[in-house]
């Protein structure tokens, strides 16, 4: 299990350091930073979890926050925040860390569920599949909504499955 997670981590770290910033990441990092400071007006059509997680590592950094202009859209302000006001600051490197941790958590959750449902061998097979799953490796290091959506959906499904195994009032909250 540890070796598979280490291999997955190595692949995610390679993408973390070599992949350029996507257009979505620019917006999600900018919106997440504003969300952390109470402004949810930027990029309201996407759930805030991924954006907030991506912005958390930016707290405490000496960042320059551009003013919000009346003509700003989510792309314009975020571009100024990431590429102009904070040029040379390792925003992307820091913002991607929570995504990598969540991707590893997703793989662990897959392993746990498969192991509980069908035994240790099934858990190992499921973890192997997750560790080399192309979508996880492609998106597991990006500040996007894809991975948090998959993780929270699987976590909710797992919690419901566990509840159905042994219903109890404490598990229904």
Secondary structure, 3 states (H helix, E strand, C coil): CHHHHHHHHHHHHHHHHHCCCCHHHHHHHHHHHHHHCCCCCCCCCCCCHHHHHHHHCCCCCCCCCCCCCCCCCHHHHHHHHHHHHCCCCCHHHHHCHHHHHHHHHHHHHHHHHHHHHHCHHHHHHHHHHHHCCHHHHHHCCCCCHHHHHHHHHHHHHHHHHHHHHCCCHHHHC
